């Protein structure tokens, strides 16, 4: 029997998990196609979802743990520590962030833990809001860990 490569634990960080959201559907498709034995995954959700409009139960039924931080909508430095603590406690090896706010909190927490970061932009390439601009300024600090996708698993790294 051939030696199997060790599992690579992945944390996906996302703002919220609305059932009909495009980013949420992308994440669901990605996790449905992923070999979860080889890439055990978990989701860290920064904000709470509207009752009855969340994909969390569907993902949990597939064996993907979902953790809600219920952050306020303003800057929350305690949440940065919470994310970093979760990454360390769960033995995460790679962090993938989805959407601008997640890029900031997830990216900084991953850098703090010296973990590689995959920054996935979903239809916000032309978005010039403050969180997007801050995120764009931060990622050069990630050096060799910077990988940017255009929201399609078939896209090449930039």
C-alpha positions as CSV (number, residue, x, y, z in Angstrom):
1,X,0.0,0.0,0.0
2,X,1.4,3.4,-1.0
3,X,2.1,6.0,1.6
4,X,-0.5,8.6,1.8
5,X,0.5,12.2,2.2
6,X,-0.4,13.7,5.6
7,X,-3.6,15.7,5.7
8,X,-3.4,19.5,5.2
9,X,-5.8,21.3,7.5
10,X,-7.5,24.4,5.9
11,X,-9.4,27.2,7.5
12,X,-11.8,29.2,5.3
13,X,-12.5,32.6,6.8
14,X,-15.6,34.4,5.5
15,X,-17.8,37.4,6.5
16,X,-21.1,35.4,6.7
17,X,-22.8,32.4,5.1
18,X,-26.0,33.5,3.5
19,X,-27.6,30.5,1.8
20,X,-28.0,32.3,-1.6
21,X,-24.8,34.3,-1.6
22,X,-22.5,33.9,-4.5
23,X,-19.4,33.6,-2.4
24,X,-21.1,31.1,-0.1
25,X,-22.1,29.0,-3.1
26,X,-18.5,29.1,-4.4
27,X,-17.3,27.9,-1.0
28,X,-19.9,25.1,-0.9
29,X,-18.9,24.0,-4.4
30,X,-15.2,24.1,-3.4
31,X,-15.8,22.0,-0.3
32,X,-18.0,19.6,-2.1
33,X,-15.3,18.9,-4.6
34,X,-12.5,18.7,-2.1
35,X,-11.2,15.5,-0.5
36,X,-12.0,16.3,3.1
37,X,-9.9,13.4,4.3
38,X,-6.8,14.9,2.6
39,X,-7.8,18.5,3.2
40,X,-9.8,18.7,6.4
41,X,-11.5,22.0,6.4
42,X,-13.3,24.3,8.7
43,X,-15.1,27.6,8.4
44,X,-14.6,30.7,10.6
45,X,-17.5,33.1,10.1
46,X,-16.9,36.7,11.2
47,X,-20.5,37.9,11.5
48,X,-23.7,36.2,12.5
49,X,-26.2,35.2,9.8
50,X,-29.9,36.0,9.5
51,X,-31.9,33.3,11.1
52,X,-33.0,30.7,8.5
53,X,-30.6,32.1,5.8
54,X,-27.4,30.2,6.4
55,X,-25.5,27.4,4.7
56,X,-23.9,26.4,8.1
57,X,-26.1,23.4,8.7
58,X,-25.5,22.0,5.2
59,X,-21.8,22.4,5.6
60,X,-21.8,20.8,9.1
61,X,-23.8,17.9,7.7
62,X,-20.9,17.3,5.3
63,X,-18.5,17.2,8.2
64,X,-17.2,20.8,8.0
65,X,-17.1,22.5,11.3
66,X,-18.4,26.1,11.3
67,X,-17.4,28.6,14.0
68,X,-19.2,32.0,14.4
69,X,-17.4,34.9,16.0
70,X,-20.3,37.3,15.9
71,X,-18.1,40.3,15.4
72,X,-19.6,43.8,15.4
73,X,-19.5,45.6,12.1
74,X,-16.7,47.9,13.2
75,X,-13.0,47.2,13.8
76,X,-12.5,44.6,16.5
77,X,-8.9,43.9,17.6
78,X,-10.2,41.2,20.0
79,X,-11.5,39.3,16.9
80,X,-8.1,39.3,15.4
81,X,-6.8,37.5,18.4
82,X,-9.8,35.1,18.4
83,X,-9.1,34.1,14.8
84,X,-5.3,33.6,15.5
85,X,-6.1,31.5,18.6
86,X,-8.6,29.3,16.6
87,X,-6.0,28.8,13.8
88,X,-3.4,27.7,16.4
89,X,-5.7,25.6,18.5
90,X,-7.1,23.7,15.5
91,X,-3.7,23.0,13.9
92,X,-4.6,24.9,10.7
93,X,-1.9,24.7,8.1
94,X,-3.4,27.0,5.3
95,X,-5.8,29.9,5.5
96,X,-8.1,30.8,2.7
97,X,-10.0,34.1,3.0
98,X,-13.1,35.1,1.1
99,X,-14.1,38.8,0.7
100,X,-12.4,42.0,1.9
101,X,-13.1,42.0,5.7
102,X,-12.0,38.4,5.9
103,X,-8.8,39.2,4.0
104,X,-7.9,41.7,6.7
105,X,-8.7,39.6,9.8
106,X,-7.8,36.2,8.4
107,X,-4.7,37.5,6.6
108,X,-3.3,39.3,9.7
109,X,-4.1,36.3,11.9
110,X,-2.4,33.9,9.5
111,X,0.7,36.1,9.2
112,X,0.8,36.3,13.0
113,X,0.8,32.5,13.1
114,X,3.2,32.3,10.1
115,X,0.7,30.4,7.9
116,X,0.3,30.6,4.2
117,X,-2.7,32.6,3.0
118,X,-4.9,32.2,-0.1
119,X,-6.8,35.4,-0.8
120,X,-9.8,34.8,-2.9
121,X,-11.6,37.8,-4.4
122,X,-15.2,37.2,-5.4
123,X,-16.4,39.7,-7.9
124,X,-14.9,42.7,-6.0
125,X,-11.9,43.3,-8.3
126,X,-13.2,46.9,-9.0
127,X,-14.4,47.4,-5.4
128,X,-12.5,50.4,-3.9
129,X,-14.0,50.4,-0.4
130,X,-11.7,51.0,2.6
131,X,-11.5,47.3,3.6
132,X,-10.5,46.3,0.1
133,X,-7.8,49.0,-0.1
134,X,-6.4,48.1,3.3
135,X,-6.3,44.5,2.3
136,X,-4.5,45.4,-0.9
137,X,-1.9,47.3,1.1
138,X,-1.3,44.5,3.6
139,X,-0.6,41.5,1.2
140,X,2.8,42.6,0.0
141,X,3.8,42.0,3.6
142,X,2.8,38.4,3.1
143,X,5.7,37.9,0.8
144,X,6.0,34.3,-0.4
145,X,2.5,33.5,1.0
146,X,0.6,35.8,-1.3
147,X,-1.7,34.0,-3.8
148,X,-4.6,35.8,-5.4
149,X,-7.4,34.1,-7.2
150,X,-10.3,35.6,-9.1
151,X,-13.0,33.5,-7.5
152,X,-12.7,30.6,-9.9
153,X,-10.7,27.4,-9.0
154,X,-9.5,27.2,-12.5
155,X,-7.7,30.6,-12.4
156,X,-4.0,30.7,-12.2
157,X,-2.2,32.4,-9.3
158,X,-1.3,36.1,-9.9
